[in-house]
Amino acid sequence: MPSPNSRTRHRTALQAGLSSEEVGTLRHTEGVAAAVFGVGLASSVLLDAFVLRTVLVPALMHLFGSANWWLPGWIDRWLPHLSVEPADEDAAPDLPTRPVHATAP
């Protein structure tokens, strides 16, 4: 079974190839400016995907280790603290003790 990182790399490479091909179609236009723009944007998408996202970012994350997930205190105080699970398992939601029936208007 492939690792999650290799699956992400394959998806990133596929998305970069598709995006660069979409933008690269501008090279077939008659305007020189649009053709240059299309080639430049397509090459920047490929450079971003293959050099940055599949080589540089994983290498830096490996080097930094747990420091990747460090969050400054002032940002931690500013962000809301959300949780999927309740604070303690004994806390039950407030439910009605008797059935509630809808009344006709």
N, C-alpha and C positions, 0 to 999 in steps of 0.2 A: 504494500500500500504506500503510495507516495506521501511525502510529508506535506503538511499544510502550506509550508513555505514554497515548495516546488509547484503546488497547484496555483498559488497566487502568482508566481512568476509566469506560468503559462498563460494565465488569464491576462496579466498585464501585457505580455508580449502580443497576444492576440488582439487586445483592444488597441494597442499602439499601431499594429499593422493595419487594422481596419480604419482607424482615425487618420493615419497618414495617407492611406490610399484615397479616402474621401476628400481630404484637402488637396492631395496631389492631383486630383482631376482638374484643378484650376490651371495646371501647366498646359493643358490642351486648349485653353481659351486663346482668342486672338489678341487680347490686350497683353502687352509686355509686363505691365505692372501687376496684373492679376496672376500671370504665370510665375513671376519672381516671388510674389507673395505666397502662392501655393507651394512652390518648391521649398521656400524658407520655412514655412509653417510645418510642412510635412517632415522636414529634416529635424526641426526642433522637437516635434512630438516623438520621433524615433530616438533622438538623443536623450530626451527626458525618460522615456520608458526603459531603454536598454542600459544606459550608463547610470543614471541616477537611481531608478527604482529597483533594478535587479542586481546592481553591483554595489553602488556606494551606500545606499541606505541600509541594506542588510549587514554590510561590513562595519559600518559605524555603530549599528545597534549591537553587534557582537562585541565590539570594543568597549562601549559604554556600559554594557551589562544592565544592572538594576537602575543605574542613573538615568536610563531612558524614561522611566516613569516617575521621576522626581517632579514634584509640583511645588512652586513657591508658596509660602504660607499666605501671602496676601491674595493670591488667586484662589487658594483653597477656601479662604473665608468669604470670598466674593461669589464663588460658584454655589449653587444650591446642592444640598446633599440629598440625593434621590436614592431610593432603595426599592427593590422589587419585593423583597421579603419583609414581613413585619419585624419590628424591633425585637420583640420576644415572642416565642412560640405560643405562650399561654394567652396572649392578647387575642381575643376573638372580636370580630366586628360587632357593632351594636345592631342586633337583629330584633325585630318586634317579637314580643312574647306570645302574641296571639295572631292568627291570620288576619290580614288586611284585605277587605273586600271592596271592590270598586262599586260606587253608587251611581245610578243612572241620573243624568241631569234633569 
